[in-house]
Amino acid sequence: CSSEHDAASIPWGRYRRKSAVQVVGELNRLAKIYNCQLFQMGDSLLNPIVTKLAQACIDENCPVYWDGHLRADWNACDPEKASLWRRGGFYRARFGTESGSPRVLELMGKKITADQIRGSVSTMAATGIKVTTYWVAGYPGETEEDFQQTLDLIEELKDDIYEADCNPFTYFPIGQVNSGPWTDKYTGSLLYPEGAGEMLWVQTWILNCEPHREEIFRRLNRFTQHCARLDIPNPYSLRDIHRADERWKKLHPNA
């Protein structure tokens, strides 16, 4: 793991950092052993190392393409840095955009703004880097106005988004940054009775706050319909991925 994101230790515990040179050496070896060129980095965030990693790939002439998760910060808005990343093999940026509402972004503690989301998404796309965006419907305290701001931002950026994926907010009593405060404030409870636990892979917990579970899934359906109307894909099958790639090449010939 090469990231330095402190929150990574909350769900995963301790982890070992590697230098960019170490990672590139491993990529070169894996490419030769398995005859493959596409790699996805599993780090929570690549921001602390993406520039060094791209430069090391250029210096070592590493013949691979790689993607990973980025924070939509001001560095990701910089065309020169984005160009360097692309030349270093970074071909797909996965942004945890989460919401188009400044208020919800602040509630989440994302430490990014809607303007940074706009700048990061557009800069990556202009450089030819595919942009995958991840959104959350129904974060505790999200209002209808907040959710509409998400839909509006997606429409504004529709030609610069390769993929839009949305998930309903899911609460866990432990393992999340705000698990403790939420439990104390909203009193989390099980959706299914405890006796059903043996039939489930994972128990579902709910919070006693707005928006309620029914509204969260209504918003999720609206998100899906909104993206379909805008022709923004969320591909999973090989056929869907091919169609998404054809759309992206038409929008961004340098991809």
C-alpha positions in Angstrom: 0.0 0.0 0.0 1.5 3.3 -1.0 -1.1 5.8 0.3 -0.8 8.0 3.3 -4.5 8.5 3.9 -5.1 8.4 7.7 -8.7 7.2 7.3 -7.4 4.0 5.7 -6.4 2.7 9.1 -10.0 2.8 10.4 -11.4 -0.1 8.4 -8.1 -1.8 7.5 -5.8 -1.3 10.5 -2.1 -0.9 10.1 -0.5 -1.0 6.6 2.9 -0.9 5.0 4.0 2.0 2.7 6.1 1.5 -0.4 8.1 4.0 -2.4 7.2 4.7 -6.0 10.4 3.0 -7.2 9.4 -0.2 -5.3 5.9 -0.1 -6.8 7.2 0.4 -10.4 9.7 -2.5 -9.9 6.8 -4.8 -8.9 4.7 -3.6 -11.8 7.5 -4.4 -14.2 7.9 -7.9 -12.8 4.2 -8.6 -12.8 3.8 -7.4 -16.4 6.6 -9.8 -17.5 5.4 -12.8 -15.4 1.7 -12.5 -16.3 2.0 -10.7 -19.7 -0.5 -8.0 -18.6 -0.5 -4.3 -18.9 -3.6 -3.1 -17.0 -3.4 -2.7 -13.2 -5.8 -1.3 -10.6 -4.2 0.2 -7.5 -6.0 -0.8 -4.3 -5.0 2.2 -2.2 -7.7 4.3 -0.6 -6.2 7.3 -2.3 -3.3 7.7 -4.6 -2.9 11.5 -4.1 0.3 11.3 -2.0 2.1 9.2 -4.5 0.5 9.6 -7.9 3.0 12.2 -9.2 6.1 10.2 -8.0 4.6 7.0 -9.4 3.9 8.5 -12.8 7.4 10.0 -13.0 9.0 6.7 -11.9 7.0 4.9 -14.7 8.3 7.4 -17.2 11.9 7.1 -15.9 11.8 3.3 -15.9 9.9 3.0 -19.2 7.3 0.9 -17.4 5.0 -0.5 -20.1 1.8 -0.6 -18.0 -1.4 1.4 -17.6 -2.9 1.8 -14.1 -5.9 3.3 -12.4 -6.9 4.1 -8.9 -8.7 6.3 -6.5 -8.0 10.0 -6.2 -9.3 12.9 -4.0 -10.7 15.7 -6.1 -8.3 18.3 -4.8 -6.6 21.2 -6.4 -3.7 19.1 -7.6 -6.1 17.0 -9.7 -7.3 20.3 -11.2 -3.8 21.1 -12.5 -3.5 20.3 -16.3 0.3 20.0 -16.2 0.2 17.4 -13.4 -2.6 15.5 -15.1 -0.6 15.4 -18.3 2.4 14.0 -16.4 0.1 11.3 -14.8 -1.3 10.3 -18.1 2.2 10.1 -19.7 3.2 7.9 -16.8 0.4 5.4 -17.6 -2.4 6.6 -15.3 -5.4 6.1 -17.5 -8.4 6.1 -15.2 -9.2 8.2 -12.1 -11.8 7.1 -9.6 -13.2 10.0 -7.7 -15.2 9.6 -4.5 -17.2 12.7 -5.4 -20.1 11.5 -3.1 -22.3 14.7 -3.4 -22.8 17.9 -5.3 -24.0 19.7 -2.2 -21.4 21.8 -0.4 -23.4 21.2 2.8 -23.3 17.4 2.5 -19.6 17.5 1.5 -19.0 19.4 4.8 -21.1 16.9 6.8 -19.0 14.1 5.3 -15.8 15.8 6.2 -14.7 15.3 2.6 -12.4 18.4 2.6 -13.2 19.1 -1.0 -15.6 21.6 -2.7 -18.0 21.3 -5.6 -15.6 23.5 -7.6 -12.8 21.1 -7.0 -15.0 18.3 -8.2 -15.7 20.3 -11.4 -12.1 21.1 -11.9 -10.8 17.6 -11.2 -13.3 15.8 -13.4 -12.9 18.2 -16.4 -9.1 18.3 -16.1 -8.8 14.5 -16.1 -11.2 14.2 -19.1 -9.4 16.9 -21.1 -6.1 15.0 -20.5 -7.7 11.8 -21.9 -8.0 10.1 -18.5 -11.2 8.2 -17.9 -13.2 9.6 -15.0 -15.2 7.2 -12.8 -17.3 9.0 -10.2 -18.8 7.5 -7.1 -21.8 9.1 -5.4 -23.9 8.4 -2.3 -27.6 8.8 -1.9 -29.1 9.4 1.5 -26.3 10.5 3.7 -27.7 11.4 7.1 -29.1 14.9 6.9 -29.3 15.0 3.1 -32.3 17.1 2.0 -34.1 17.1 -1.3 -32.3 20.3 -2.2 -29.0 18.6 -1.5 -29.8 15.7 -3.7 -30.9 17.9 -6.5 -27.6 19.6 -6.4 -25.9 16.3 -7.0 -28.1 15.6 -10.0 -27.4 19.1 -11.3 -23.7 18.7 -11.0 -23.7 15.4 -12.8 -25.7 17.0 -15.7 -23.2 19.9 -15.8 -20.3 17.4 -16.1 -22.0 14.8 -18.2 -19.5 14.9 -21.1 -16.5 14.6 -18.8 -17.8 11.6 -16.8 -16.9 8.2 -18.1 -18.9 6.3 -15.4 -21.3 7.3 -12.7 -21.9 4.8 -9.9 -24.2 5.5 -6.9 -24.8 3.6 -3.8 -27.3 4.1 -1.0 -25.8 5.3 2.3 -25.1 2.3 4.5 -24.5 2.6 8.2 -22.3 0.3 10.3 -22.0 0.6 14.1 -18.2 0.3 13.8 -15.6 0.9 11.2 -16.8 4.2 9.8 -15.4 7.6 10.7 -18.7 8.8 12.3 -20.0 5.4 13.5 -19.8 6.4 17.2 -21.4 9.8 16.9 -24.2 8.5 14.7 -25.0 5.7 17.1 -25.2 8.1 20.0 -27.2 10.7 18.1 -29.6 8.6 16.0 -29.7 5.2 17.7 -28.9 2.7 15.0 -31.0 -0.4 14.9 -31.2 -3.7 12.9 -33.5 -3.8 9.9 -34.0 -7.5 10.3 -34.5 -9.3 13.6 -31.4 -10.8 15.2 -32.8 -14.3 14.6 -32.4 -13.7 10.9 -28.7 -13.2 11.2 -27.9 -16.8 10.4 -29.5 -16.4 7.0 -27.6 -13.2 6.1 -24.0 -12.5 5.0 -24.2 -9.1 6.6 -26.7 -7.5 8.9 -28.3 -4.3 7.8 -28.4 -1.4 10.2 -30.5 1.7 9.9 -30.4 5.1 11.6 -33.4 6.9 13.0 -32.9 10.1 11.0 -33.8 11.7 7.7 -33.7 10.6 4.9 -35.4 7.3 5.8 -34.6 4.1 4.0 -37.5 4.3 1.6 -36.5 7.8 0.5 -32.9 6.8 0.1 -33.8 4.1 -2.4 -36.2 6.5 -4.2 -33.3 8.8 -4.7 -31.1 6.0 -5.9 -33.6 5.1 -8.5 -33.9 8.7 -9.6 -30.1 8.9 -9.9 -30.1 5.8 -12.2 -32.8 7.3 -14.3 -31.1 10.7 -14.5 -27.8 9.1 -15.7 -29.7 7.0 -18.3 -31.3 10.2 -19.6 -27.9 11.9 -19.9 -26.4 8.8 -21.5 -23.8 8.4 -18.7 -23.1 4.7 -18.3 -22.3 2.5 -15.3 -20.8 -0.5 -17.2 -20.3 -3.9 -15.8 -20.6 -6.4 -18.6 -17.9 -6.5 -21.4 -20.6 -5.3 -23.9 -21.4 -2.3 -21.7 -17.7 -1.5 -21.2 -17.2 -1.5 -25.0 -20.1 0.8 -25.5 -18.9 3.1 -22.7 -15.4 3.2 -24.3 -16.9 4.0 -27.7 -18.8 6.9 -26.2 -15.7 8.2 -24.4 -13.6 8.1 -27.5 -16.1 10.2 -29.3 -16.2 12.7 -26.5 -12.4 12.8 -26.0 -10.4 11.8 -29.0 -7.2 11.9 -27.1 -8.3 9.2 -24.7 
